[in-house]
Amino acid sequence: MALLDNSQNSEYKVFALVAGEASGDTLGADLILSLKKRYPNAKFVGIGGPKMQLQGFDSWFPMEELSVMGFFEVLKHLPSLLKIRKKLIQKLLKLKPDVFIGIDAPDFNFKVESVLKSNHIKTVHYVGPSVWAWREKRLFKVKNAVDGMLVLFPFEPSYYHRYGIPVKFVGHPLANQFPEVPNTSACKSELGFLPVDSVTAILPGSRMSEIDRMADIYMQAATKVAEIYPHMKFVIPCVHDKARQRIEKSVSEFGSDLSVTLLDGQSRLALEACDQALVTSGTATLECALMKKPLVLAIVVHPISYWIMKRLATTEWIGLPNILAGQSLVTELIQESATPDNIAVSLGKLIADESLRNKQIEAFNKQYEQLKQNASERAADAIDEWIK
């Protein structure tokens, strides 16, 4: 009898999805897996990467064509991006899928969603734009583009409610990838450290512009920390060869006397092995919090970018751990404040002050519980509800 009851979800449905980069490909693959449980006969089409394709997804265009970052890079590739989007919209209008799901990539996807919605095709967007950080008024346009929004953070739905946009908090997929209790000793051993060693992870960013700005500052700060803690071990994950070469230059110039271990990628290993971390703003701050490791945040951006950010910002903080906590939990050193001296002092306090460390860890445990919601299942439930 149960099998007959489930057969209503075995009907043939077409889900169109567009992911623009690797993180979206991971989200898309997990979502497809969850939707397949509800609709085993469904077809999945659009634009996606290798992980989505492994789930039987039919990608009409290479996802790499959409993976363009930075204002000038986007300008250079704009003609080809517009051409792809036009062809995609034509194919989708002809196909008339049961729902279109844009995964992040807001500049590309919101236009697609707007056209499809005006042609009576259901549209859902997965990963809300950072309206809680800047340009909340974007939600007027979002309302015209989507029938539903799937968001990752618990503080986001209130923004969408104000604009009458259907929204579901689904949790953050990253939380499912982190252990409830990090195995710090085992990871230290894997890196050749002793369990008693104090280890500081340094994450200088994932983009070369960030690494160029932060690498020298961080190594000078590390040298100052080592003056107080001479046995301190430092571990730095490098996102690619070019990043490694740049970081090696900084180590050679400013930290030749330090104990520094460079890793090829493996940022999760670095975080799980460390006792505290120095992190450039971004997703890495959230990863650090999910690994329950005390941290100091520092960032220097281009002066014009900083001026624009300051004018448009709507939150007091830039680090996700602070935004989630609603308080200045983690020290944020931004622009002129991000000096080697200030970073070294903040790190020194974090290493020495047990109550400060415990306050961060306690908050991070709560954030981990908040965000670990089995996001893809909750997202599939919401989509299921909206398309019926």
DRENDO-1510 file (C-alpha; in Angstrom, 1 decimal, always signed):
<recs>
REC; n; res; u; v; w
REC; 1; MET; +0.0; +0.0; +0.0 .
REC; 2; ALA; +2.9; +2.4; +0.8 .
REC; 3; LEU; +4.3; +1.9; -2.6 .
REC; 4; LEU; +1.0; +2.9; -4.2 .
REC; 5; ASP; +0.9; +6.0; -2.0 .
REC; 6; ASN; +4.4; +7.0; -3.2 .
REC; 7; SER; +3.5; +6.6; -6.8 .
REC; 8; GLN; +2.0; +10.1; -7.0 .
REC; 9; ASN; +5.6; +11.4; -6.8 .
REC; 10; SER; +6.8; +9.0; -9.6 .
REC; 11; GLU; +5.1; +11.2; -12.2 .
REC; 12; TYR; +7.4; +12.6; -14.9 .
REC; 13; LYS; +8.7; +16.0; -14.1 .
REC; 14; VAL; +11.3; +18.3; -15.6 .
REC; 15; PHE; +13.6; +20.3; -13.3 .
REC; 16; ALA; +15.8; +22.9; -14.9 .
REC; 17; LEU; +18.8; +24.1; -12.8 .
REC; 18; VAL; +21.6; +26.5; -13.4 .
REC; 19; ALA; +24.8; +26.5; -11.3 .
REC; 20; GLY; +27.6; +28.9; -12.1 .
REC; 21; GLU; +30.6; +27.6; -10.1 .
REC; 22; ALA; +32.0; +24.7; -8.1 .
REC; 23; SER; +30.1; +25.5; -4.9 .
REC; 24; GLY; +26.8; +25.7; -6.9 .
REC; 25; ASP; +27.6; +22.4; -8.6 .
REC; 26; THR; +27.9; +20.7; -5.2 .
REC; 27; LEU; +24.6; +22.2; -4.0 .
REC; 28; GLY; +23.0; +21.2; -7.3 .
REC; 29; ALA; +24.2; +17.6; -7.1 .
REC; 30; ASP; +22.9; +17.2; -3.5 .
REC; 31; LEU; +19.6; +18.8; -4.4 .
REC; 32; ILE; +19.1; +16.5; -7.5 .
REC; 33; LEU; +19.8; +13.5; -5.3 .
REC; 34; SER; +17.1; +14.6; -2.8 .
REC; 35; LEU; +14.6; +15.4; -5.6 .
REC; 36; LYS; +15.2; +12.0; -7.2 .
REC; 37; LYS; +13.9; +10.4; -4.0 .
REC; 38; ARG; +10.6; +12.3; -4.5 .
REC; 39; TYR; +10.5; +12.1; -8.3 .
REC; 40; PRO; +12.4; +9.0; -9.5 .
REC; 41; ASN; +11.4; +9.5; -13.1 .
REC; 42; ALA; +12.3; +13.2; -13.3 .
REC; 43; LYS; +14.6; +14.8; -15.9 .
REC; 44; PHE; +17.2; +17.3; -14.9 .
REC; 45; VAL; +18.5; +19.8; -17.4 .
REC; 46; GLY; +20.2; +23.3; -17.7 .
REC; 47; ILE; +23.8; +24.2; -16.8 .
REC; 48; GLY; +25.8; +22.4; -14.2 .
REC; 49; GLY; +29.2; +20.9; -13.5 .
REC; 50; PRO; +30.7; +17.4; -13.1 .
REC; 51; LYS; +29.0; +16.6; -9.8 .
REC; 52; MET; +25.5; +17.4; -11.1 .
REC; 53; GLN; +26.3; +15.4; -14.3 .
REC; 54; LEU; +27.2; +12.4; -12.3 .
REC; 55; GLN; +23.6; +12.5; -11.0 .
REC; 56; GLY; +22.3; +12.2; -14.6 .
REC; 57; PHE; +22.0; +16.0; -15.2 .
REC; 58; ASP; +22.1; +17.1; -18.8 .
REC; 59; SER; +24.2; +20.3; -19.0 .
REC; 60; TRP; +23.4; +22.2; -22.2 .
REC; 61; PHE; +26.4; +24.5; -21.8 .
REC; 62; PRO; +29.8; +24.2; -20.0 .
REC; 63; MET; +29.5; +25.5; -16.5 .
REC; 64; GLU; +33.0; +27.0; -16.8 .
REC; 65; GLU; +31.6; +29.6; -19.2 .
REC; 66; LEU; +29.7; +31.1; -16.2 .
REC; 67; SER; +32.5; +30.9; -13.7 .
REC; 68; VAL; +33.8; +34.4; -14.2 .
REC; 69; MET; +34.7; +36.6; -11.2 .
REC; 70; GLY; +35.6; +40.3; -11.0 .
REC; 71; PHE; +34.1; +43.4; -12.7 .
REC; 72; PHE; +36.6; +43.5; -15.6 .
REC; 73; GLU; +36.6; +39.8; -16.2 .
REC; 74; VAL; +32.8; +39.8; -16.5 .
REC; 75; LEU; +33.0; +42.7; -18.9 .
REC; 76; LYS; +35.5; +40.8; -21.1 .
REC; 77; HIS; +33.2; +37.7; -21.2 .
REC; 78; LEU; +29.9; +39.6; -21.3 .
REC; 79; PRO; +29.1; +39.0; -25.0 .
REC; 80; SER; +29.5; +35.2; -24.6 .
REC; 81; LEU; +27.6; +35.2; -21.3 .
REC; 82; LEU; +24.7; +37.1; -22.8 .
REC; 83; LYS; +24.6; +34.7; -25.8 .
REC; 84; ILE; +24.5; +31.7; -23.5 .
REC; 85; ARG; +21.7; +33.3; -21.4 .
REC; 86; LYS; +19.7; +34.1; -24.5 .
REC; 87; LYS; +20.0; +30.6; -25.9 .
REC; 88; LEU; +19.2; +29.1; -22.4 .
REC; 89; ILE; +16.0; +31.2; -22.1 .
REC; 90; GLN; +14.9; +30.2; -25.5 .
REC; 91; LYS; +15.4; +26.5; -24.8 .
REC; 92; LEU; +13.6; +26.7; -21.4 .
REC; 93; LEU; +10.6; +28.6; -22.9 .
REC; 94; LYS; +10.2; +25.9; -25.4 .
REC; 95; LEU; +10.7; +23.1; -22.9 .
REC; 96; LYS; +8.5; +24.6; -20.2 .
REC; 97; PRO; +10.0; +22.8; -17.2 .
REC; 98; ASP; +7.9; +22.2; -14.0 .
REC; 99; VAL; +10.3; +24.5; -12.1 .
REC; 100; PHE; +13.5; +26.5; -12.8 .
REC; 101; ILE; +16.0; +26.5; -9.9 .
REC; 102; GLY; +18.8; +29.1; -10.1 .
REC; 103; ILE; +21.6; +28.2; -7.8 .
REC; 104; ASP; +23.5; +31.3; -6.6 .
REC; 105; ALA; +25.0; +33.2; -9.7 .
REC; 106; PRO; +22.4; +36.0; -9.1 .
REC; 107; ASP; +23.6; +38.3; -12.0 .
REC; 108; PHE; +23.0; +35.5; -14.4 .
REC; 109; ASN; +20.0; +33.7; -12.9 .
REC; 110; PHE; +17.7; +36.5; -11.8 .
REC; 111; LYS; +17.3; +37.6; -15.4 .
REC; 112; VAL; +16.5; +34.0; -16.5 .
REC; 113; GLU; +14.1; +33.7; -13.6 .
REC; 114; SER; +12.4; +37.0; -14.4 .
REC; 115; VAL; +11.7; +36.0; -18.0 .
REC; 116; LEU; +10.5; +32.5; -17.0 .
REC; 117; LYS; +8.2; +33.8; -14.3 .
REC; 118; SER; +6.6; +36.3; -16.6 .
REC; 119; ASN; +5.9; +33.3; -18.9 .
REC; 120; HIS; +4.2; +31.4; -16.0 .
REC; 121; ILE; +7.0; +29.0; -15.3 .
REC; 122; LYS; +7.7; +28.4; -11.6 .
REC; 123; THR; +11.1; +29.8; -10.4 .
REC; 124; VAL; +13.0; +29.1; -7.3 .
REC; 125; HIS; +16.4; +30.7; -6.3 .
REC; 126; TYR; +18.8; +28.7; -4.0 .
REC; 127; VAL; +21.2; +30.9; -1.9 .
REC; 128; GLY; +19.9; +34.4; -1.3 .
REC; 129; PRO; +22.1; +37.4; -2.3 .
REC; 130; SER; +23.7; +39.1; +0.6 .
REC; 131; VAL; +20.9; +41.7; +1.1 .
REC; 132; TRP; +21.6; +41.5; +4.8 .
REC; 133; ALA; +25.0; +43.0; +4.1 .
REC; 134; TRP; +24.3; +45.5; +1.4 .
REC; 135; ARG; +21.7; +46.7; -1.2 .
REC; 136; GLU; +18.5; +45.4; +0.5 .
REC; 137; LYS; +16.4; +47.2; -2.2 .
REC; 138; ARG; +17.5; +44.5; -4.7 .
REC; 139; LEU; +14.6; +42.5; -3.2 .
REC; 140; PHE; +12.1; +44.6; -5.2 .
REC; 141; LYS; +13.6; +43.0; -8.3 .
REC; 142; VAL; +13.9; +39.6; -6.7 .
REC; 143; LYS; +10.2; +39.6; -5.9 .
REC; 144; ASN; +9.4; +39.9; -9.7 .
REC; 145; ALA; +11.8; +37.1; -10.5 .
REC; 146; VAL; +11.1; +34.3; -8.1 .
REC; 147; ASP; +8.2; +32.2; -6.7 .
REC; 148; GLY; +10.4; +31.0; -3.8 .
REC; 149; MET; +13.7; +31.7; -2.2 .
REC; 150; LEU; +15.9; +29.1; -0.4 .
REC; 151; VAL; +18.2; +30.7; +2.1 .
REC; 152; LEU; +21.2; +29.4; +4.2 .
REC; 153; PHE; +21.1; +31.5; +7.3 .
REC; 154; PRO; +18.4; +31.8; +10.0 .
REC; 155; PHE; +18.5; +35.6; +10.0 .
REC; 156; GLU; +17.6; +35.9; +6.3 .
REC; 157; PRO; +13.9; +35.1; +6.1 .
REC; 158; SER; +12.8; +38.3; +7.8 .
REC; 159; TYR; +14.3; +40.3; +4.9 .
REC; 160; TYR; +12.2; +38.4; +2.4 .
REC; 161; HIS; +9.0; +38.5; +4.5 .
REC; 162; ARG; +9.2; +42.3; +4.4 .
REC; 163; TYR; +8.9; +42.2; +0.6 .
REC; 164; GLY; +6.3; +39.4; +0.5 .
REC; 165; ILE; +8.6; +36.9; -1.0 .
REC; 166; PRO; +8.0; +33.2; -0.2 .
REC; 167; VAL; +11.2; +32.0; +1.6 .
REC; 168; LYS; +12.5; +28.9; +3.4 .
REC; 169; PHE; +15.5; +28.6; +5.7 .
REC; 170; VAL; +17.2; +25.3; +4.8 .
REC; 171; GLY; +20.4; +25.5; +6.7 .
REC; 172; HIS; +24.0; +25.6; +5.3 .
REC; 173; PRO; +25.3; +22.6; +3.4 .
REC; 174; LEU; +28.8; +23.3; +4.7 .
REC; 175; ALA; +27.7; +22.3; +8.2 .
REC; 176; ASN; +27.0; +18.7; +7.1 .
REC; 177; GLN; +30.7; +18.4; +5.9 .
REC; 178; PHE; +32.2; +19.3; +9.3 .
REC; 179; PRO; +32.6; +16.9; +12.3 .
REC; 180; GLU; +30.6; +17.5; +15.4 .
REC; 181; VAL; +33.8; +17.1; +17.4 .
REC; 182; PRO; +37.0; +17.9; +15.5 .
REC; 183; ASN; +39.8; +15.3; +15.8 .
REC; 184; THR; +42.5; +17.9; +16.4 .
REC; 185; SER; +45.2; +15.4; +17.8 .
REC; 186; ALA; +44.8; +13.0; +14.8 .
REC; 187; CYS; +45.1; +15.9; +12.3 .
REC; 188; LYS; +48.1; +17.3; +14.1 .
REC; 189; SER; +49.7; +13.9; +13.9 .
REC; 190; GLU; +48.9; +13.7; +10.1 .
REC; 191; LEU; +50.8; +17.0; +9.7 .
REC; 192; GLY; +53.8; +15.9; +11.7 .
REC; 193; PHE; +53.0; +17.9; +14.8 .
REC; 194; LEU; +52.8; +16.7; +18.4 .
REC; 195; PRO; +49.5; +16.8; +20.3 .
REC; 196; VAL; +51.0; +19.3; +22.7 .
REC; 197; ASP; +52.1; +21.7; +19.9 .
REC; 198; SER; +50.3; +25.0; +19.6 .
REC; 199; VAL; +49.2; +25.3; +16.0 .
REC; 200; THR; +48.0; +28.5; +14.2 .
REC; 201; ALA; +46.3; +28.1; +10.8 .
REC; 202; ILE; +46.7; +31.1; +8.5 .
REC; 203; LEU; +44.1; +31.3; +5.7 .
REC; 204; PRO; +45.1; +34.3; +3.5 .
REC; 205; GLY; +42.2; +34.0; +1.0 .
REC; 206; SER; +41.2; +32.1; -2.2 .
REC; 207; ARG; +41.8; +34.9; -4.7 .
REC; 208; MET; +45.2; +36.1; -5.8 .
REC; 209; SER; +44.2; +39.7; -5.0 .
REC; 210; GLU; +43.6; +38.7; -1.4 .
REC; 211; ILE; +46.7; +36.7; -1.1 .
REC; 212; ASP; +48.9; +39.5; -2.6 .
REC; 213; ARG; +47.5; +41.9; -0.1 .
REC; 214; MET; +47.5; +39.7; +3.0 .
REC; 215; ALA; +50.5; +37.3; +2.7 .
REC; 216; ASP; +53.2; +39.7; +3.8 .
REC; 217; ILE; +51.1; +41.2; +6.5 .
REC; 218; TYR; +50.3; +37.8; +7.9 .
REC; 219; MET; +53.9; +36.6; +7.9 .
REC; 220; GLN; +55.0; +39.7; +9.7 .
REC; 221; ALA; +52.3; +39.2; +12.3 .
REC; 222; ALA; +53.3; +35.5; +12.6 .
REC; 223; THR; +56.9; +36.6; +13.3 .
REC; 224; LYS; +55.7; +38.9; +16.1 .
REC; 225; VAL; +53.5; +36.1; +17.6 .
REC; 226; ALA; +56.5; +33.8; +17.6 .
REC; 227; GLU; +58.5; +36.3; +19.6 .
REC; 228; ILE; +56.1; +35.6; +22.5 .
REC; 229; TYR; +55.4; +31.9; +21.6 .
REC; 230; PRO; +58.7; +30.7; +20.1 .
REC; 231; HIS; +57.5; +27.1; +19.7 .
REC; 232; MET; +54.4; +28.1; +17.7 .
REC; 233; LYS; +53.7; +26.1; +14.6 .
REC; 234; PHE; +52.0; +27.7; +11.6 .
REC; 235; VAL; +50.1; +25.9; +8.8 .
REC; 236; ILE; +49.0; +27.6; +5.6 .
REC; 237; PRO; +46.8; +25.9; +3.0 .
REC; 238; CYS; +47.5; +27.2; -0.6 .
REC; 239; VAL; +44.6; +27.1; -3.1 .
REC; 240; HIS; +46.9; +26.5; -6.1 .
REC; 241; ASP; +50.5; +26.7; -7.3 .
REC; 242; LYS; +50.5; +30.4; -8.0 .
REC; 243; ALA; +49.2; +31.1; -4.5 .
REC; 244; ARG; +51.9; +28.7; -3.1 .
REC; 245; GLN; +54.7; +30.6; -4.9 .
REC; 246; ARG; +53.4; +33.9; -3.5 .
REC; 247; ILE; +53.1; +32.6; +0.0 .
REC; 248; GLU; +56.6; +31.0; -0.2 .
REC; 249; LYS; +58.0; +34.5; -1.1 .
REC; 250; SER; +56.4; +36.0; +2.0 .
REC; 251; VAL; +57.7; +33.1; +4.2 .
REC; 252; SER; +61.2; +33.6; +2.7 .
REC; 253; GLU; +61.2; +37.3; +3.2 .
REC; 254; PHE; +59.5; +37.7; +6.6 .
REC; 255; GLY; +59.2; +34.2; +8.3 .
REC; 256; SER; +62.3; +32.3; +7.4 .
REC; 257; ASP; +62.9; +31.5; +11.1 .
REC; 258; LEU; +59.4; +30.3; +11.7 .
REC; 259; SER; +58.0; +26.7; +11.7 .
REC; 260; VAL; +55.7; +27.0; +8.7 .
REC; 261; THR; +54.0; +24.1; +6.9 .
REC; 262; LEU; +52.5; +24.8; +3.5 .
REC; 263; LEU; +49.7; +22.6; +2.2 .
REC; 264; ASP; +48.3; +22.1; -1.3 .
REC; 265; GLY; +44.7; +22.9; -0.6 .
REC; 266; GLN; +43.6; +20.9; +2.4 .
REC; 267; SER; +42.1; +23.9; +4.3 .
REC; 268; ARG; +39.8; +21.6; +6.3 .
REC; 269; LEU; +42.8; +19.6; +7.5 .
REC; 270; ALA; +44.6; +22.9; +8.5 .
REC; 271; LEU; +41.5; +24.0; +10.4 .
REC; 272; GLU; +40.9; +20.7; +12.1 .
REC; 273; ALA; +44.6; +20.5; +13.2 .
REC; 274; CYS; +44.9; +24.1; +14.5 .
REC; 275; ASP; +44.2; +25.5; +17.9 .
REC; 276; GLN; +43.4; +29.0; +16.5 .
REC; 277; ALA; +43.3; +30.7; +13.1 .
REC; 278; LEU; +44.0; +33.9; +11.3 .
REC; 279; VAL; +41.5; +34.2; +8.5 .
REC; 280; THR; +40.8; +36.6; +5.6 .
REC; 281; SER; +37.1; +37.5; +5.5 .
REC; 282; GLY; +34.8; +35.2; +3.5 .
REC; 283; THR; +33.5; +31.6; +3.6 .
REC; 284; ALA; +36.7; +30.6; +5.4 .
REC; 285; THR; +35.4; +32.4; +8.5 .
REC; 286; LEU; +32.3; +30.3; +8.5 .
REC; 287; GLU; +34.3; +27.1; +8.0 .
REC; 288; CYS; +36.5; +28.1; +10.9 .
REC; 289; ALA; +33.4; +28.6; +13.1 .
REC; 290; LEU; +31.9; +25.3; +12.0 .
REC; 291; MET; +35.2; +23.6; +13.0 .
REC; 292; LYS; +34.8; +25.3; +16.4 .
REC; 293; LYS; +38.2; +27.0; +16.2 .
REC; 294; PRO; +38.8; +30.5; +17.7 .
REC; 295; LEU; +39.8; +33.0; +15.1 .
REC; 296; VAL; +40.9; +36.5; +14.3 .
REC; 297; LEU; +39.6; +38.1; +11.1 .
REC; 298; ALA; +41.7; +40.5; +9.0 .
REC; 299; ILE; +41.2; +41.9; +5.6 .
REC; 300; VAL; +42.6; +44.7; +3.3 .
REC; 301; VAL; +40.7; +45.4; +0.0 .
REC; 302; HIS; +41.2; +48.0; -2.7 .
REC; 303; PRO; +40.5; +51.5; -1.4 .
REC; 304; ILE; +37.7; +52.1; -3.9 .
REC; 305; SER; +36.1; +48.7; -3.1 .
REC; 306; TYR; +36.3; +49.6; +0.6 .
REC; 307; TRP; +34.7; +53.0; +0.0 .
REC; 308; ILE; +31.8; +51.4; -1.9 .
REC; 309; MET; +31.4; +48.7; +0.8 .
REC; 310; LYS; +31.3; +51.3; +3.6 .
REC; 311; ARG; +28.6; +53.4; +1.8 .
REC; 312; LEU; +26.4; +50.4; +1.0 .
REC; 313; ALA; +26.9; +48.2; +4.1 .
REC; 314; THR; +23.9; +47.5; +6.3 .
REC; 315; THR; +25.6; +45.4; +9.0 .
REC; 316; GLU; +28.0; +46.3; +11.7 .
REC; 317; TRP; +30.2; +43.3; +10.9 .
REC; 318; ILE; +31.7; +41.6; +7.8 .
REC; 319; GLY; +32.4; +38.2; +9.4 .
REC; 320; LEU; +29.7; +35.6; +9.2 .
REC; 321; PRO; +30.5; +34.3; +12.8 .
REC; 322; ASN; +29.7; +37.8; +14.1 .
REC; 323; ILE; +26.7; +38.3; +12.0 .
REC; 324; LEU; +25.3; +35.0; +13.1 .
REC; 325; ALA; +26.0; +35.8; +16.7 .
REC; 326; GLY; +24.7; +39.3; +16.5 .
REC; 327; GLN; +27.7; +40.6; +18.5 .
REC; 328; SER; +31.4; +41.4; +18.2 .
REC; 329; LEU; +32.5; +37.8; +19.0 .
REC; 330; VAL; +35.5; +37.7; +16.7 .
REC; 331; THR; +38.0; +40.5; +16.3 .
REC; 332; GLU; +37.7; +42.1; +12.9 .
REC; 333; LEU; +40.7; +44.1; +11.7 .
REC; 334; ILE; +39.8; +45.9; +8.5 .
REC; 335; GLN; +41.9; +48.1; +6.2 .
REC; 336; GLU; +44.2; +50.4; +8.3 .
REC; 337; SER; +43.5; +48.3; +11.4 .
REC; 338; ALA; +44.9; +45.2; +9.7 .
REC; 339; THR; +48.5; +45.8; +10.6 .
REC; 340; PRO; +51.0; +43.2; +11.7 .
REC; 341; ASP; +51.1; +44.7; +15.2 .
REC; 342; ASN; +47.3; +44.7; +15.6 .
REC; 343; ILE; +47.0; +41.2; +14.3 .
REC; 344; ALA; +49.8; +39.9; +16.5 .
REC; 345; VAL; +48.2; +41.5; +19.6 .
REC; 346; SER; +44.8; +40.1; +18.8 .
REC; 347; LEU; +46.2; +36.6; +18.1 .
REC; 348; GLY; +48.2; +36.8; +21.3 .
REC; 349; LYS; +45.1; +37.6; +23.4 .
REC; 350; LEU; +43.2; +34.8; +21.7 .
REC; 351; ILE; +46.0; +32.3; +22.5 .
REC; 352; ALA; +46.4; +33.4; +26.1 .
REC; 353; ASP; +42.8; +34.2; +27.2 .
REC; 354; GLU; +40.9; +30.9; +27.9 .
REC; 355; SER; +37.6; +32.7; +28.6 .
REC; 356; LEU; +37.8; +34.5; +25.2 .
REC; 357; ARG; +38.5; +31.2; +23.5 .
REC; 358; ASN; +35.6; +29.4; +25.3 .
REC; 359; LYS; +33.2; +32.3; +24.5 .
REC; 360; GLN; +33.9; +31.8; +20.7 .
REC; 361; ILE; +33.8; +28.0; +20.9 .
REC; 362; GLU; +30.5; +28.0; +22.8 .
REC; 363; ALA; +28.9; +30.4; +20.2 .
REC; 364; PHE; +30.3; +28.3; +17.3 .
REC; 365; ASN; +28.7; +25.2; +18.7 .
REC; 366; LYS; +25.4; +26.9; +18.6 .
REC; 367; GLN; +26.0; +28.1; +15.1 .
REC; 368; TYR; +26.9; +24.6; +14.0 .
REC; 369; GLU; +23.6; +23.3; +15.4 .
REC; 370; GLN; +21.6; +26.1; +13.8 .
REC; 371; LEU; +23.1; +25.5; +10.3 .
REC; 372; LYS; +23.3; +21.7; +10.2 .
REC; 373; GLN; +19.7; +21.2; +8.9 .
REC; 374; ASN; +20.2; +18.6; +6.0 .
REC; 375; ALA; +19.9; +21.5; +3.5 .
REC; 376; SER; +19.3; +19.5; +0.4 .
REC; 377; GLU; +16.4; +17.6; +1.9 .
REC; 378; ARG; +14.8; +20.7; +3.3 .
REC; 379; ALA; +15.3; +22.5; -0.1 .
REC; 380; ALA; +13.6; +19.6; -1.9 .
REC; 381; ASP; +10.7; +19.7; +0.5 .
REC; 382; ALA; +10.2; +23.4; -0.1 .
REC; 383; ILE; +10.4; +23.0; -3.9 .
REC; 384; ASP; +8.0; +20.1; -3.7 .
REC; 385; GLU; +5.5; +22.3; -1.8 .
REC; 386; TRP; +5.9; +25.3; -4.1 .
REC; 387; ILE; +5.3; +23.3; -7.4 .
REC; 388; LYS; +2.2; +21.5; -6.2 .
</recs>
